[in-house]
Amino acid sequence: MLPEDPFILLSVINTKLRDEYKDLNALADGMDEDASFIKEKLESAGFKYDENSNQFR
């Protein structure tokens, strides 16, 4: 289960993207989550996924 707080979520997702997954879709598949949900949650807090760096900024 993912954290509700968007700043904690940001930290968790970016750490996993850096250490474990090649991109957001692989992370979502590996965690049995919806990539769109993750993007929407983080975008609502002002963060956008950057495919080139494989992280939310």
C-alpha positions as CSV (number, residue, x, y, z in Angstrom):
1,M,0.0,0.0,0.0
2,L,1.3,3.4,-0.9
3,P,1.5,6.3,1.6
4,E,-1.3,8.9,1.4
5,D,0.9,11.9,2.1
6,P,2.2,13.2,-1.3
7,F,5.6,14.1,0.0
8,I,6.2,10.7,1.6
9,L,4.8,9.1,-1.6
10,L,7.3,11.2,-3.6
11,S,10.2,10.0,-1.6
12,V,9.1,6.3,-1.8
13,I,8.4,6.4,-5.5
14,N,11.6,8.2,-6.4
15,T,13.7,5.9,-4.3
16,K,12.1,2.8,-5.9
17,L,12.5,4.4,-9.4
18,R,16.2,5.0,-8.7
19,D,17.0,1.7,-7.0
20,E,14.6,-0.9,-8.4
21,Y,12.7,0.0,-11.6
22,K,13.5,1.2,-15.1
23,D,10.4,3.4,-15.4
24,L,7.1,4.3,-13.8
25,N,5.2,1.5,-15.6
26,A,7.6,-1.1,-14.4
27,L,7.2,0.2,-10.9
28,A,3.4,0.2,-11.1
29,D,3.4,-3.3,-12.4
30,G,5.9,-4.5,-9.8
31,M,3.9,-2.9,-6.9
32,D,0.5,-3.9,-8.4
33,E,-0.5,-0.3,-8.5
34,D,-1.9,2.0,-11.3
35,A,0.7,4.2,-12.9
36,S,-2.1,6.8,-13.7
37,F,-3.1,6.9,-10.0
38,I,0.5,7.5,-8.9
39,K,1.0,10.3,-11.5
40,E,-2.3,12.0,-10.6
41,K,-1.5,11.9,-6.9
42,L,1.9,13.4,-7.4
43,E,0.9,15.9,-10.0
44,S,-1.8,17.2,-7.7
45,A,1.0,18.0,-5.3
46,G,3.0,19.8,-8.0
47,F,5.3,17.1,-9.2
48,K,5.7,15.9,-12.7
49,Y,7.2,12.6,-13.9
50,D,10.4,13.1,-16.0
51,E,11.0,10.1,-18.2
52,N,14.6,11.1,-19.0
53,S,15.7,11.2,-15.4
54,N,13.1,8.5,-14.3
55,Q,11.9,10.5,-11.4
56,F,9.3,13.0,-10.2
57,R,10.4,16.6,-9.9
